[in-house]
């Protein structure tokens, strides 16, 4: 069994209060690079659209043609006989693909990847950044009767398109998936469900692994979410942490416990009010527990053993209590079953202030080791 819990020093940014917490969780960064990017790397960062039959006619009316960013490595056009492993990279709640390509702490995906390859830190690979944002600001990358079949889109439609359109090594040993926050949840969930598609997985500060801490009934935002009477009451630009929670609770419910007949939001919440108190709402809360990775380890342990490499982390100053609690317990569940994995609590990190650094020093080296290549 391989479990590592390490602390290491990190550079810090100066943010405080709700504004920074929101910026961290929403996947936005005021330090994102604004200067135009030039050079051959930019020519290899493709912005495309992929049609997904899995998303056709979803009840939220989101388009079946989805934006995708594709990074092609330095030798892609100069060595036409070469094929490459593929990393699928998922963004966080309310984010878009640009968070990875021109966002987190000024990160420019193509320039970062090229520099890591040149330094010998990372191998050449294709990196695919799909959109996971819908009208509820986040799909959580799952199939849903309310929001559409995002899981099928990623696992079936997108992988098939990328393997047909680019010179990939179209086999499971050469395919990995990673993501931050909502993307970390999506990466871990999809990998444990589909070891025939992904060989390795890395979750950066993965949210929503278990119904604990600030996702439990102790969070007063559940009362406001339950009281909503229209989707128009959601906040595309929340100005408080409570407003953010309300949005996320609706989006999570749409992903984990959709109910197309329960208008206007098309969801069943995991909690309901009874005599002024929040209590578990069956069967919705049972559906949450079935879908969340923390409670699914036993059910999917055979799948988890098939994965070639599993890793996840969070910063020791993580603001969201459910991430601290559920991620540690997820590691413990894997450990009790002897499932090899790497788990790191890194020094001084918050939810979103070290994403670029983690990508450079942990994620790319991890997949460079884990994925097979030519």
C-alpha positions, 0 to 999 in steps of 0.5 A: 500500500502506498500512501504519502501525506506530506507537507511542503512550503509554498509561496502565498498570495495575499487575499482575504475574506469572502472575496478570496474564498469566492475567487478560489472556489469559483476558479477565477484569479485576478492575477491571470495573465492579460498580455497576448500570447505569441509563438508556436505554442499558441498555434498548438492550443486549439479552440474547438467545438465537439458535438455530443449526442449525450447532451442533446435535448437536455432539460436546461437547454444547454447546447450539445455543441461544447467548447473544448481546448486542446493543447498539442505538444512541441513535436506534434507537427514536426514528427508526424509519425508520433502518437501521444498520451492524453490528459483530460483536465477538468475545471471547477464550479462556475469555471470554463476551460479558460481557467486552465488555459489562461487562468489559474495564477496566470497559468498559460497551459501551452507555455507551461507545458512547453517549459516543463517538457523543455526542462525534462520535468514532463513528457510530451502529451496532448492535454484536453480541457472540456467545458463543464459549465451549464446553466446551473454553473456546473454539471459536476460531470455526471449524467443527470435527467435534469442537466443532461448526460455529461458523464457520457459526453466526457467518457464516450463522445469526447474521448472518441472524438479526440482519438479520431481527430488527433494522433493519440495513443488510443488505449487506456494505459495512455489516458489520464484525467485530473481536475480541481474542486468540482473538476477533482470530484469529476476526475475521481468519480469518472476514473473509479467508474471507468477504469476501462477509459482512464488509467490514472487520476489526480484530484486537486482539492476535490470537492463534494466527496462526502456529505460532511462539514459545510455540505451537511444540514448544519449549513444554513444555506440549505434553507435558502436553497430549499426556499427558491422558487425560480432558477432566476434567483440563482446568482451568476456572480455571487457576492457572498459565500452563502449565495455561492453555497446556494448556487452550488447546492442547486447544481449538486442536487441537479447532478446527484438527485435530479427530478424532472417533474419537480419544477422549477429547479428539476431537483430533489434536495437531500434535506427538507424542513420538518417542524422548522428543522432540516432533516434527511430527505429520502430518497434524495439523500440516499442518491447523494450517498450512492453517488459520492466517492467516499461512500462508493469505495467499497462498491467500486474497489475492483475498479479502483484496483484496476487504475494504474495510479491514484492521487489527490491533495488539498492545502492545509488552510483549505476553507471548505470543511467538507473537503478537509474531512471527506478527502482524508476519509476517502484516503482512509477508505482506500487504505483500509482496502489496500488500494495504492494511492498518494494523498498529500496535505500541502503546507499553507495552501488554501482552496485555490491559491496554488493550482498552477504550482501544483499542476507544474510540480505534482500533476504533470510529473505524476502523469508523465510517470503514470501514462504509457507513451511511445 
